[in-house]
Amino acid sequence: MSTKQVSTTSSTPFSVSRISDVLKTVLQDCSVPPTLHQPLFDGNELKYVTECIETGWVSSVGAFVDRFEAMLSEFTGARRAVAVVNGTAALHLALKIAGVQHNDEVLVPALTFVATANAVSYCGAIPHFVDSSYSTLGLDPEKLERYLNETVTLTSEGSINRHTGRRIRAVVPMHTFGHPVDLDPLLEVCARYQLEMVEDAAESLGSYYKGRHTGRFGRVGVLSFNGNKVVTTGGGGCLLFEDEELGRLAKHLSTTARVSHRWEFFHDMIGFNYRMPNLNAALGCAQLENLPRFLERKRALADRYRMAFQEVTGVSFVDQADFGTSNWWLNAIILDSKYAGRRNELLDAMNRDGIVTRPVWTLMHRLPMYSGCPRMDLSVAEDLETRLINIPSSVSRKLA
Ligand SMILES: *Cc1c(COP(=O)(O)O)cnc(C)c1O
C-alpha cells in the first residue's frame, strides 16, 4: 500500500482544488457517479423481483433464498452460505456460533464500522479494541501478538485477560474497504492464544487472501449486502461455513429454531428471526449474476485513481497489499502527515463541489458506549483516522 511517502520530483504545492479536479476527471472518464457508493441494477433485478411477487412467496421461504445461497457458496467456494436479514445480524449469529458468551472479551479493530462492535455487545460480551496496520488498514497481527503476550495468561480455559480476569474468546478481523487483512500470521496468533476467528468480510465480497475468498478462514465468516456494498439485496447478509453441520445450525437459529413439522410449533433453542426474505434474495440473485462484471469495473476505477494520484502533492492512493486481491469496494486516499490538518478543508471543498467524500469512521473507543472498553495502544488507527478520505467508488456506468 502506498501510504509511504513517495518522493516525487513535482514541487507543486498542496492544492485542494487540484485534488478535487483530479477526482472530477477520473469520475467523468469512468462514468462513475459522484456519490460514495450506489447500487447498479442493469441485469435481471426487475425480472426476478417480479417473478418473486407473482409466485406469492415474498417472505422467509422461497426458491430465491436457496438459489442465492447456492450462488454465494459457488462464488466464494464456501461449503455453505446462510442468508440473513443483514450483515449485523450475520455477525451476531456468527459470534454466537463461534461460542462467544456473556462476559467474554472479543478482539475487534478500533477502525471499523460500528456493527462489528455492536454484534459483540449483543452477545453480552465486551469488545476489546486492537490497532490497525498501515499496510492493510486492518488488524495488525504482529502488534496483536506482542500485546497478547503482555496482557494474557494462557490457562486450560484459554486466554484470560490479566487486567479484567475475563476470557478473551475470539477475534474479528475486518477487511477494510475490501482490502484483505494479513490472515496467515493472524491464524497463528489464534492457534497460540486459543481464539476463534470470525471474519467480518462485510466489505469484501470478491476479495481474496492468497487466492482464497475472504470470509473462509475461520469457522465462520460474514458478508453484507446492504445498499452501499458491492452487491445489494436491499438489506441482507450471510454467514459462510466450511462445516455443513454449523451451516445447518445457523439456518436453524436464524429460523426461530423451529423444529420442522407439518403443523406443530416447536422450538428447541432461543432462535432468531434472521432469515433473509425471498424478495430480497430475488434481487440478490440478479446482482450476483453481475458480480464478476462489477468487480472488473471497480478494478478499472481503482487503476485510474492510482495513476491519477501518482502526480498529486500531499496525497496517496490507498493500494492493496501484495498478498491480497481487493474488490475495491471503497477507494480511499490518504493525506501525507504534514497535511493532516487540511483534511476538513478538503472534505468541505469536495462536498461543496458535489463530490461525495467522507472521513473514515470515528474510532470505536471514541464512541460513548465503547469508551470504557479495554484497548491496546491504538496509535496507528488514530493516525489513519486523521488522514483517510473515502472517494466515490460506484460501479462504472460505462459498458465494459
Ligand atoms: C456494512 C458493514 C457491516 C454490517 O452490515 P449491515 O448489512 O449494514 O448490517 C458490518 N461490518 C462492516 C465492517 C460493514 O462495513
The ligand as an SDF file (V2000), in Angstrom:
LIG
                    3D

 15 15  0  0  0  0  0  0  0  0999 V2000
  -21.7160   -2.9720    6.2680 C   0  0  0  0  0  0  0  0  0  0  0  0
  -20.9410   -3.4900    7.3910 C   0  0  0  0  0  0  0  0  0  0  0  0
  -21.4890   -4.3100    8.3780 C   0  0  0  0  0  0  0  0  0  0  0  0
  -22.9430   -4.5550    8.5950 C   0  0  0  0  0  0  0  0  0  0  0  0
  -23.6920   -4.8280    7.5600 O   0  0  0  0  0  0  0  0  0  0  0  0
  -25.2470   -4.4140    7.5040 P   0  0  0  0  0  0  0  0  0  0  0  0
  -25.7050   -5.3010    6.4170 O   0  0  0  0  0  0  0  0  0  0  0  0
  -25.2890   -2.9560    7.1730 O   0  0  0  0  0  0  0  0  0  0  0  0
  -25.8630   -4.7360    8.8210 O   0  0  0  0  0  0  0  0  0  0  0  0
  -20.6470   -4.8650    9.3280 C   0  0  0  0  0  0  0  0  0  0  0  0
  -19.3490   -4.5890    9.3510 N   0  0  0  0  0  0  0  0  0  0  0  0
  -18.7840   -3.7870    8.4460 C   0  0  0  0  0  0  0  0  0  0  0  0
  -17.3410   -3.5290    8.5360 C   0  0  0  0  0  0  0  0  0  0  0  0
  -19.5540   -3.1860    7.4520 C   0  0  0  0  0  0  0  0  0  0  0  0
  -18.9740   -2.3580    6.5830 O   0  0  0  0  0  0  0  0  0  0  0  0
  1  2  1  0
  2  3  1  0
  2 14  2  0
  3  4  1  0
  3 10  2  0
  4  5  1  0
  5  6  1  0
  6  7  2  0
  6  8  1  0
  6  9  1  0
 10 11  1  0
 11 12  2  0
 12 13  1  0
 12 14  1  0
 14 15  1  0
M  END
$$$$
